[in-house]
Amino acid sequence: MNTKIVNKIKKMLSLSQSKNEHEAKLALLKAQELMLRYNISDEKLKEDDETIEK
């Protein structure tokens, strides 16, 4: 997996929890767009997290 893209997706997902509704919505849409473009599923992101933790 492309680490740079995965990190960007994770940052966007984190930003999607913002209290600013507009910012949160745009961040979530961007994360979803990148996940579709690079064929990265939620499961792959979780696997990446688990690999890092070990």
N, C-alpha and C positions, 0 to 999 in steps of 0.2 A: 504494500500500500504506500502511496505517496505521503510521506510524513508531513510535508508542508501543507498539503490539502487537508489532511485529517486534522491537523492543528487549527487550521482556519475554520473548519466546520465546528470543531469543539468550541472555539471562541465565539462563533456566531450563535451556537446553541446556548452558551452561557449568557450572552448578551440578550438572548430572547427572554430571559427572566427579569429584564429591566422593568422598573416601575413606570418608565416612559412607554406608554402603549404603542406609539408610533414606531419608536426605536425597536421595541421588542418584536413587533410584527414584521418589520423589515428584516431584522436579523434572522428570524425563523424562516422567512421566505428564501433568503439568501442561502441559508444552511441547506434547506431542502433542494434548492436549485443545484448546489454543488454536489450533494449526495446523488442526485439523479444523473448529473453530467458525468461523474466519475464512478458511478455504479457502486456506491458505498452505502451499506445498510446500517441500521441501528445496531444490529448484531456485530457487524464488523468493527464498529466504533467501540462497543463493549469489549470485544476480544482484544482490541488494541490497548484499552485501559487495563485489562487483566494482565496482559503481557508486560506492561510497564511496571505494574505493582510487584511482579515476581522478581 
